[in-house]
Amino acid sequence: MNQRLLRNNYLIINLIFTGILISVILYALVFSAGGMKHPIPSGWELLTGESSPSSGLSRSFSEIVRFHFEEARQFNPYGIRIFSFFAVQLLLRLFLCIMLIRPVQMRWQAVVIADVLFSMVIFAVSFWPFFHLLARQLGVLLR
C-alpha cells in the first residue's frame, strides 16, 4: 500500500479514536457521581434487573477524573483499571497524531502493527477481570 495513503488513513482513524476518547473523559467530567445523574443506564441492568461487572463504571470514571480514587473503587472495583486503558490510549493517539501530522519518514506499516499489538495487549490486561466476571454471569444466566 502507498505509504502516504496509509499515513493519511491512519491519521483519520487516530483522530476519530482521539475524539471518542476525549468524549468519554468529557462525559465523566460533566456528569458527577454525586451530582447530575448519568443519562446512559446500564443495558444489562435494564434487560435482567441485575447488576453487572460494568455497574457503576460511569460513576467510577466520574470520580477518577476528579482524583477521588477510593470513591471510584467503591462504585466499580475495575474502574481505575479500565479508565487507565482509555487514558493510555488517549496519550498514544495524541502522540501518533502529532507524528502523523509532522513530515516524519517512517515505516508506517510497522507503526500500525506495533500499535495494534500494543493496544490488544493493554486491552486484554485492562479488561480481563471485567470479561471474566461477565462470562461467569452469562454462564449462570444461560443455565
Secondary structure as GFF3:
##gff-version 3
##sequence-region A 1 143
A	DSSP	alpha_helix	3	30	.	.	.	ID=ss1
A	DSSP	alpha_helix	43	48	.	.	.	ID=ss2
A	DSSP	alpha_helix	57	64	.	.	.	ID=ss3
A	DSSP	alpha_helix	69	75	.	.	.	ID=ss4
A	DSSP	alpha_helix	79	101	.	.	.	ID=ss5
A	DSSP	alpha_helix	108	142	.	.	.	ID=ss6
###
